[in-house]
Amino acid sequence: MRFGTWNVRNLYRAGSLSTVVGDVARYESDLVDVQEVRWGKGGTVRTEDYIFLGKRNENHQLRTRLYVHHEIVSAVKRVVY
């Protein structure tokens, strides 16, 4: 398994999520801790082979999210912030 962490600074701009997904897939990571997200959407977002886990953040404050490959998402028991 491959784990990683990435400080993205902002996913509020259009197209940012697809850029991150492409980079995570390029490094063939299974689980990535993404920091300083500033993204209003929450819950579970499916993108290609990954699932983006996080809570809703309407104020676009700094938060941490997880990208988890769909093959191991059942191993994630709980996301705590």
C-alpha positions, 0 to 999 in steps of 0.5 A: 500500500502507498500512503501520502500527504499533500498540502493543496492549499485550495480546492475552491477553484474550478477544476482543482479536484480533477487536478488533485485526482490526476496527481494522486493516481499518477503516484498510484497512492492508496490513501492520501491525507489532503490538507488545507482544502478550503472546499465547501462540499462535504460527505463522500465524493466519487472521482474516478478510482478514488473516494474523497471523504470529508465534512461540509465546510461552508466557510471555506476554512482550512480542513483535512480530507482523505482520498481513498482508493475504491478498493480499500475504502471498506477498510476505513472505519471512521474519519475524525476531524 
